[in-house]
Amino acid sequence: MAMSLPIGDVVQRLIDMLGLSLVAVSLKKKETPAVQQWTNGREPQRPHVLRFALQLALMLTEAGAGAVARAWFQGSNPRLDDRSPAVMLHTLPLELIQAPLMVAARAFAAR
């Protein structure tokens, strides 16, 4: 689903699930207006990261409420060497973190 949605819809769903500020931090944006512009047709620089983040958020919200997904993205995670998934998305290339983040999210969702 995350792969087939228009990018503006991906961003809006992420905002609805995680909140505007968390989406901005995860995607290297210091200001939230840039993120809001993505819902109105402006192309983001890292659409693949947005789609992956939505995939994770959907998996986590199936296991609980949106607050659960927000807490998972923000909190330190023992399966990720106590790093925060949001910070990892912000600072590291997706190809290096995609598999560990997916494993951590699956483990969390299975609880």
GUROGU-637050 format. One record per atom (N, C-alpha, C, O): residue in one letter; x negated, y, z negated. Coordinates in Angstrom, 1 decimal, decimal comma, always signed. Layout:
BEGIN
REC   rest        u        v        w
REC      A        X        Y        Z
...
This chain:
BEGIN
REC   rest        u        v        w
REC      M     -0,8     -1,2     +0,0
REC      M     +0,0     +0,0     +0,0
REC      M     -0,9     +1,3     +0,0
REC      M     -0,6     +2,2     +0,8
REC      A     -1,9     +1,3     -0,9
REC      A     -2,7     +2,5     -1,0
REC      A     -3,4     +2,8     +0,4
REC      A     -3,7     +3,9     +0,7
REC      M     -3,7     +1,7     +1,1
REC      M     -4,4     +1,9     +2,4
REC      M     -3,5     +2,4     +3,5
REC      M     -4,0     +3,1     +4,4
REC      S     -2,2     +2,2     +3,4
REC      S     -1,3     +2,6     +4,5
REC      S     -0,6     +3,9     +4,3
REC      S     +0,0     +4,5     +5,2
REC      L     -0,6     +4,5     +3,1
REC      L     +0,0     +5,7     +2,8
REC      L     -0,7     +6,9     +3,5
REC      L     -2,0     +6,9     +3,5
REC      P     -0,1     +7,9     +3,9
REC      P     -0,8     +9,2     +4,3
REC      P     -1,5     +9,7     +3,1
REC      P     -1,1     +9,6     +1,9
REC      I     -2,7    +10,3     +3,3
REC      I     -3,5    +10,7     +2,2
REC      I     -2,8    +11,7     +1,3
REC      I     -3,1    +11,7     +0,1
REC      G     -2,0    +12,6     +1,8
REC      G     -1,2    +13,5     +0,9
REC      G     -0,3    +12,7     -0,1
REC      G     -0,2    +13,1     -1,2
REC      D     +0,3    +11,6     +0,4
REC      D     +1,1    +10,8     -0,5
REC      D     +0,2    +10,1     -1,6
REC      D     +0,6     +9,9     -2,7
REC      V     -1,0     +9,6     -1,1
REC      V     -1,9     +9,0     -2,1
REC      V     -2,3    +10,0     -3,2
REC      V     -2,2     +9,6     -4,4
REC      V     -2,6    +11,2     -2,8
REC      V     -3,0    +12,2     -3,8
REC      V     -1,8    +12,5     -4,8
REC      V     -2,0    +12,6     -6,0
REC      Q     -0,6    +12,6     -4,2
REC      Q     +0,5    +13,0     -5,0
REC      Q     +0,8    +11,8     -6,0
REC      Q     +1,1    +12,1     -7,2
REC      R     +0,7    +10,6     -5,6
REC      R     +1,0     +9,5     -6,5
REC      R     -0,1     +9,4     -7,6
REC      R     +0,2     +9,2     -8,7
REC      L     -1,3     +9,7     -7,2
REC      L     -2,4     +9,8     -8,3
REC      L     -2,1    +10,9     -9,3
REC      L     -2,2    +10,7    -10,5
REC      I     -1,7    +12,0     -8,8
REC      I     -1,4    +13,2     -9,7
REC      I     -0,2    +12,7    -10,6
REC      I     -0,3    +13,0    -11,8
REC      D     +0,8    +12,1    -10,0
REC      D     +2,0    +11,7    -10,8
REC      D     +1,5    +10,7    -11,9
REC      D     +2,1    +10,7    -13,0
REC      M     +0,6     +9,8    -11,6
REC      M     +0,2     +8,7    -12,5
REC      M     -0,9     +9,1    -13,5
REC      M     -0,8     +8,7    -14,6
REC      L     -1,8     +9,9    -13,0
REC      L     -3,0    +10,2    -13,8
REC      L     -3,1    +11,7    -14,3
REC      L     -3,7    +12,0    -15,3
REC      G     -2,4    +12,5    -13,6
REC      G     -2,4    +13,9    -14,0
REC      G     -3,4    +14,7    -13,1
REC      G     -4,4    +14,1    -12,6
REC      L     -3,1    +15,9    -12,8
REC      L     -3,9    +16,7    -11,9
REC      L     -5,4    +16,8    -12,3
REC      L     -6,3    +16,7    -11,5
REC      S     -5,6    +17,1    -13,6
REC      S     -7,0    +17,3    -14,0
REC      S     -7,8    +16,1    -13,9
REC      S     -9,0    +16,2    -13,5
REC      L     -7,3    +14,9    -14,3
REC      L     -8,1    +13,7    -14,2
REC      L     -8,4    +13,3    -12,7
REC      L     -9,5    +12,8    -12,4
REC      V     -7,5    +13,6    -11,8
REC      V     -7,7    +13,3    -10,4
REC      V     -8,8    +14,3     -9,9
REC      V     -9,7    +13,8     -9,2
REC      A     -8,8    +15,5    -10,3
REC      A     -9,8    +16,5     -9,9
REC      A    -11,2    +16,0    -10,5
REC      A    -12,2    +16,1     -9,7
REC      V    -11,3    +15,7    -11,7
REC      V    -12,6    +15,3    -12,3
REC      V    -13,1    +14,0    -11,6
REC      V    -14,3    +14,0    -11,3
REC      S    -12,3    +13,1    -11,3
REC      S    -12,7    +11,8    -10,7
REC      S    -13,3    +12,1     -9,3
REC      S    -14,1    +11,3     -8,8
REC      L    -12,8    +13,1     -8,7
REC      L    -13,2    +13,3     -7,3
REC      L    -14,1    +14,6     -7,1
REC      L    -14,1    +15,2     -6,0
REC      K    -14,8    +14,9     -8,1
REC      K    -15,8    +16,0     -8,0
REC      K    -15,3    +17,4     -7,7
REC      K    -15,9    +18,2     -7,0
REC      K    -14,1    +17,6     -8,2
REC      K    -13,5    +19,0     -8,0
REC      K    -13,4    +19,7     -9,3
REC      K    -12,9    +19,1    -10,3
REC      K    -14,0    +20,9     -9,3
REC      K    -14,0    +21,7    -10,6
REC      K    -12,6    +22,4    -10,8
REC      K    -12,3    +22,7    -11,9
REC      E    -11,9    +22,6     -9,7
REC      E    -10,7    +23,3     -9,8
REC      E     -9,5    +22,5     -9,2
REC      E     -9,7    +21,8     -8,2
REC      T     -8,4    +22,5     -9,9
REC      T     -7,3    +21,7     -9,5
REC      T     -6,6    +22,2     -8,2
REC      T     -5,9    +21,4     -7,5
REC      P     -6,7    +23,5     -7,8
REC      P     -6,0    +23,9     -6,6
REC      P     -6,5    +23,1     -5,3
REC      P     -5,7    +22,9     -4,4
REC      A     -7,7    +22,8     -5,3
REC      A     -8,3    +22,0     -4,2
REC      A     -7,5    +20,7     -4,1
REC      A     -7,2    +20,2     -3,0
REC      V     -7,3    +20,0     -5,2
REC      V     -6,6    +18,7     -5,2
REC      V     -5,2    +18,9     -4,7
REC      V     -4,7    +18,1     -3,9
REC      Q     -4,5    +20,0     -5,1
REC      Q     -3,1    +20,2     -4,7
REC      Q     -3,1    +20,5     -3,2
REC      Q     -2,1    +20,1     -2,6
REC      Q     -4,1    +21,1     -2,7
REC      Q     -4,1    +21,3     -1,2
REC      Q     -4,1    +20,0     -0,4
REC      Q     -3,6    +20,0     +0,7
REC      W     -4,7    +19,0     -1,0
REC      W     -4,7    +17,7     -0,3
REC      W     -3,3    +17,1     -0,1
REC      W     -3,0    +16,4     +0,8
REC      T     -2,3    +17,5     -1,0
REC      T     -1,0    +17,1     -0,9
REC      T     -0,3    +17,8     +0,3
REC      T     +0,8    +17,4     +0,7
REC      N     -0,9    +18,9     +0,7
REC      N     -0,2    +19,8     +1,7
REC      N     -0,9    +19,7     +3,1
REC      N     -0,8    +20,6     +3,9
REC      G     -1,7    +18,6     +3,3
REC      G     -2,3    +18,5     +4,6
REC      G     -3,7    +18,7     +4,8
REC      G     -4,3    +18,3     +5,8
REC      R     -4,4    +19,3     +3,8
REC      R     -5,8    +19,4     +3,8
REC      R     -6,5    +18,1     +3,6
REC      R     -6,1    +17,4     +2,7
REC      E     -7,5    +17,8     +4,4
REC      E     -8,2    +16,5     +4,3
REC      E     -9,2    +16,5     +3,2
REC      E    -10,1    +17,4     +3,2
REC      P     -9,2    +15,5     +2,3
REC      P    -10,2    +15,4     +1,3
REC      P    -11,5    +14,9     +1,8
REC      P    -11,5    +14,3     +2,9
REC      Q    -12,6    +15,2     +1,2
REC      Q    -13,9    +14,7     +1,6
REC      Q    -14,1    +13,2     +1,4
REC      Q    -14,9    +12,6     +2,1
REC      R    -13,5    +12,7     +0,4
REC      R    -13,7    +11,3     +0,0
REC      R    -12,4    +10,5     -0,1
REC      R    -12,0    +10,0     -1,1
REC      P    -11,7    +10,4     +1,1
REC      P    -10,4     +9,7     +1,1
REC      P    -10,4     +8,3     +0,6
REC      P     -9,5     +7,8     +0,0
REC      H    -11,5     +7,6     +0,9
REC      H    -11,7     +6,2     +0,5
REC      H    -11,7     +6,1     -1,0
REC      H    -11,2     +5,1     -1,6
REC      V    -12,2     +7,0     -1,7
REC      V    -12,3     +7,0     -3,2
REC      V    -10,8     +7,2     -3,7
REC      V    -10,4     +6,6     -4,7
REC      L    -10,1     +8,1     -3,1
REC      L     -8,7     +8,4     -3,5
REC      L     -7,9     +7,1     -3,3
REC      L     -7,1     +6,7     -4,2
REC      R     -8,0     +6,4     -2,2
REC      R     -7,3     +5,2     -2,0
REC      R     -7,6     +4,1     -3,0
REC      R     -6,7     +3,4     -3,4
REC      F     -8,9     +4,0     -3,3
REC      F     -9,3     +3,0     -4,2
REC      F     -8,8     +3,3     -5,6
REC      F     -8,4     +2,5     -6,3
REC      A     -8,9     +4,6     -6,0
REC      A     -8,4     +5,0     -7,3
REC      A     -6,9     +4,7     -7,4
REC      A     -6,4     +4,3     -8,5
REC      L     -6,1     +4,9     -6,3
REC      L     -4,7     +4,6     -6,4
REC      L     -4,5     +3,1     -6,5
REC      L     -3,6     +2,7     -7,3
REC      Q     -5,3     +2,3     -5,8
REC      Q     -5,2     +0,9     -6,0
REC      Q     -5,4     +0,5     -7,4
REC      Q     -4,6     -0,4     -7,9
REC      L     -6,4     +1,0     -8,1
REC      L     -6,6     +0,7     -9,5
REC      L     -5,5     +1,2    -10,4
REC      L     -5,0     +0,5    -11,2
REC      A     -5,0     +2,4    -10,1
REC      A     -3,9     +3,0    -10,9
REC      A     -2,7     +2,2    -10,8
REC      A     -2,0     +2,0    -11,8
REC      L     -2,3     +1,7     -9,6
REC      L     -1,2     +0,9     -9,4
REC      L     -1,3     -0,4    -10,2
REC      L     -0,3     -0,9    -10,8
REC      M     -2,4     -1,0    -10,1
REC      M     -2,7     -2,3    -10,8
REC      M     -2,5     -2,1    -12,3
REC      M     -1,9     -2,9    -13,0
REC      L     -3,0     -1,0    -12,8
REC      L     -2,9     -0,7    -14,3
REC      L     -1,5     -0,3    -14,7
REC      L     -1,1     -0,7    -15,8
REC      T     -0,8     +0,4    -13,9
REC      T     +0,6     +0,8    -14,3
REC      T     +1,5     -0,4    -14,2
REC      T     +2,6     -0,4    -14,9
REC      E     +1,2     -1,4    -13,4
REC      E     +2,0     -2,6    -13,4
REC      E     +1,9     -3,3    -14,8
REC      E     +2,9     -4,0    -15,2
REC      A     +0,8     -3,1    -15,4
REC      A     +0,5     -3,8    -16,8
REC      A     +1,0     -2,9    -17,9
REC      A     +1,1     -3,4    -19,0
REC      G     +1,4     -1,6    -17,6
REC      G     +1,9     -0,7    -18,7
REC      G     +2,3     +0,6    -18,1
REC      G     +2,4     +0,7    -16,9
REC      A     +2,5     +1,5    -19,0
REC      A     +3,0     +2,9    -18,6
REC      A     +1,8     +3,7    -18,0
REC      A     +0,7     +3,3    -18,0
REC      G     +2,2     +4,8    -17,4
REC      G     +1,2     +5,7    -16,8
REC      G     +0,1     +6,2    -17,8
REC      G     -1,0     +6,4    -17,5
REC      A     +0,5     +6,3    -19,1
REC      A     -0,4     +6,7    -20,1
REC      A     -1,5     +5,6    -20,3
REC      A     -2,7     +5,9    -20,6
REC      V     -1,2     +4,4    -20,0
REC      V     -2,2     +3,3    -20,1
REC      V     -3,2     +3,5    -19,0
REC      V     -4,4     +3,4    -19,2
REC      A     -2,8     +3,8    -17,8
REC      A     -3,7     +4,0    -16,7
REC      A     -4,6     +5,2    -17,0
REC      A     -5,8     +5,2    -16,7
REC      R     -4,0     +6,3    -17,4
REC      R     -4,8     +7,5    -17,8
REC      R     -5,9     +7,2    -18,8
REC      R     -7,0     +7,6    -18,7
REC      A     -5,5     +6,5    -19,8
REC      A     -6,4     +6,1    -20,9
REC      A     -7,5     +5,2    -20,3
REC      A     -8,7     +5,4    -20,7
REC      W     -7,2     +4,3    -19,5
REC      W     -8,2     +3,4    -18,9
REC      W     -9,2     +4,2    -18,1
REC      W    -10,4     +4,0    -18,2
REC      F     -8,7     +5,1    -17,2
REC      F     -9,6     +5,9    -16,4
REC      F    -10,5     +6,8    -17,2
REC      F    -11,7     +7,1    -16,8
REC      Q    -10,0     +7,4    -18,3
REC      Q    -10,8     +8,3    -19,1
REC      Q    -11,7     +7,7    -20,2
REC      Q    -12,8     +8,2    -20,4
REC      G    -11,3     +6,5    -20,7
REC      G    -12,0     +5,9    -21,8
REC      G    -13,3     +5,2    -21,4
REC      G    -13,5     +4,8    -20,3
REC      S    -14,2     +5,0    -22,4
REC      S    -15,3     +4,2    -22,2
REC      S    -14,9     +2,8    -22,1
REC      S    -14,0     +2,3    -22,8
REC      N    -15,5     +2,0    -21,2
REC      N    -15,1     +0,6    -21,0
REC      N    -16,3     -0,3    -21,2
REC      N    -17,3     -0,2    -20,6
REC      P    -16,1     -1,3    -22,2
REC      P    -17,2     -2,2    -22,5
REC      P    -17,6     -3,1    -21,3
REC      P    -18,7     -3,5    -21,2
REC      R    -16,6     -3,3    -20,3
REC      R    -17,0     -4,1    -19,1
REC      R    -17,8     -3,3    -18,1
REC      R    -18,3     -3,8    -17,2
REC      L    -17,9     -2,0    -18,4
REC      L    -18,6     -1,1    -17,5
REC      L    -19,8     -0,4    -18,2
REC      L    -20,1     +0,7    -18,0
REC      D    -20,4     -1,1    -19,1
REC      D    -21,5     -0,6    -20,0
REC      D    -21,0     +0,6    -20,7
REC      D    -21,8     +1,6    -20,8
REC      D    -19,8     +0,6    -21,2
REC      D    -19,2     +1,8    -22,0
REC      D    -19,2     +3,1    -21,2
REC      D    -19,2     +4,2    -21,7
REC      R    -19,1     +3,0    -19,9
REC      R    -18,9     +4,1    -19,0
REC      R    -17,4     +4,3    -18,7
REC      R    -16,6     +3,4    -18,8
REC      S    -17,1     +5,5    -18,4
REC      S    -15,7     +5,9    -18,1
REC      S    -15,5     +5,7    -16,6
REC      S    -16,3     +6,2    -15,8
REC      P    -14,4     +5,0    -16,2
REC      P    -14,2     +4,8    -14,7
REC      P    -14,1     +6,2    -14,0
REC      P    -14,6     +6,3    -12,9
REC      A    -13,5     +7,2    -14,6
REC      A    -13,4     +8,5    -13,9
REC      A    -14,7     +9,1    -13,7
REC      A    -15,0     +9,6    -12,6
REC      V    -15,6     +9,0    -14,7
REC      V    -17,0     +9,5    -14,5
REC      V    -17,7     +8,7    -13,5
REC      V    -18,5     +9,3    -12,7
REC      M    -17,5     +7,4    -13,5
REC      M    -18,2     +6,6    -12,4
REC      M    -17,7     +7,0    -11,0
REC      M    -18,6     +7,1    -10,1
REC      L    -16,4     +7,2    -10,9
REC      L    -15,9     +7,6     -9,6
REC      L    -16,5     +9,0     -9,2
REC      L    -16,7     +9,3     -8,0
REC      H    -16,7     +9,8    -10,1
REC      H    -17,2    +11,2     -9,9
REC      H    -18,7    +11,2     -9,5
REC      H    -19,1    +11,9     -8,7
REC      T    -19,5    +10,3    -10,2
REC      T    -20,9    +10,4    -10,1
REC      T    -21,6     +9,4     -9,2
REC      T    -22,8     +9,6     -8,8
REC      L    -21,0     +8,3     -8,9
REC      L    -21,6     +7,2     -8,2
REC      L    -21,0     +6,9     -6,9
REC      L    -19,8     +7,1     -6,7
REC      P    -21,8     +6,4     -5,9
REC      P    -21,2     +6,0     -4,6
REC      P    -20,2     +4,8     -4,8
REC      P    -20,5     +3,9     -5,6
REC      L    -19,1     +4,9     -4,1
REC      L    -18,1     +3,9     -4,2
REC      L    -18,6     +2,5     -4,0
REC      L    -18,2     +1,5     -4,7
REC      E    -19,5     +2,3     -3,0
REC      E    -19,9     +1,0     -2,7
REC      E    -20,7     +0,3     -3,8
REC      E    -20,8     -0,9     -3,9
REC      L    -21,2     +1,1     -4,8
REC      L    -21,9     +0,6     -5,9
REC      L    -21,0     +0,2     -7,1
REC      L    -21,3     -0,6     -7,9
REC      I    -19,9     +0,9     -7,1
REC      I    -19,0     +0,7     -8,3
REC      I    -17,7     +0,0     -8,0
REC      I    -16,9     -0,3     -8,9
REC      Q    -17,4     -0,2     -6,8
REC      Q    -16,1     -0,7     -6,4
REC      Q    -15,8     -2,1     -7,1
REC      Q    -14,8     -2,3     -7,7
REC      A    -16,7     -3,0     -6,9
REC      A    -16,6     -4,3     -7,5
REC      A    -16,5     -4,3     -9,0
REC      A    -15,5     -4,9     -9,6
REC      P    -17,4     -3,6     -9,7
REC      P    -17,3     -3,6    -11,2
REC      P    -16,0     -3,0    -11,7
REC      P    -15,4     -3,4    -12,6
REC      L    -15,6     -1,9    -11,0
REC      L    -14,3     -1,2    -11,4
REC      L    -13,1     -2,2    -11,2
REC      L    -12,2     -2,2    -12,0
REC      M    -13,1     -2,9    -10,1
REC      M    -12,0     -3,8     -9,8
REC      M    -12,0     -4,9    -10,8
REC      M    -10,9     -5,3    -11,3
REC      V    -13,1     -5,5    -11,2
REC      V    -13,2     -6,5    -12,2
REC      V    -12,7     -6,0    -13,5
REC      V    -11,9     -6,7    -14,2
REC      A    -13,1     -4,9    -13,9
REC      A    -12,7     -4,3    -15,2
REC      A    -11,2     -4,0    -15,2
REC      A    -10,5     -4,3    -16,2
REC      A    -10,7     -3,5    -14,1
REC      A     -9,2     -3,2    -14,0
REC      A     -8,4     -4,5    -14,1
REC      A     -7,4     -4,5    -14,8
REC      R     -8,8     -5,5    -13,4
REC      R     -8,1     -6,8    -13,4
REC      R     -8,1     -7,4    -14,8
REC      R     -7,1     -7,9    -15,2
REC      A     -9,2     -7,3    -15,4
REC      A     -9,3     -7,9    -16,8
REC      A     -8,4     -7,1    -17,7
REC      A     -7,7     -7,7    -18,6
REC      F     -8,4     -5,8    -17,6
REC      F     -7,5     -5,0    -18,5
REC      F     -6,0     -5,3    -18,2
REC      F     -5,2     -5,4    -19,1
REC      A     -5,7     -5,4    -16,9
REC      A     -4,3     -5,6    -16,5
REC      A     -3,8     -7,0    -16,9
REC      A     -2,6     -7,2    -17,1
REC      A     -4,7     -7,9    -17,0
REC      A     -4,3     -9,3    -17,4
REC      A     -4,1     -9,5    -18,9
REC      A     -3,5    -10,5    -19,3
REC      R     -4,4     -8,5    -19,7
REC      R     -4,2     -8,6    -21,1
REC      R     -2,8     -8,6    -21,5
REC      R     -2,5     -8,7    -22,7
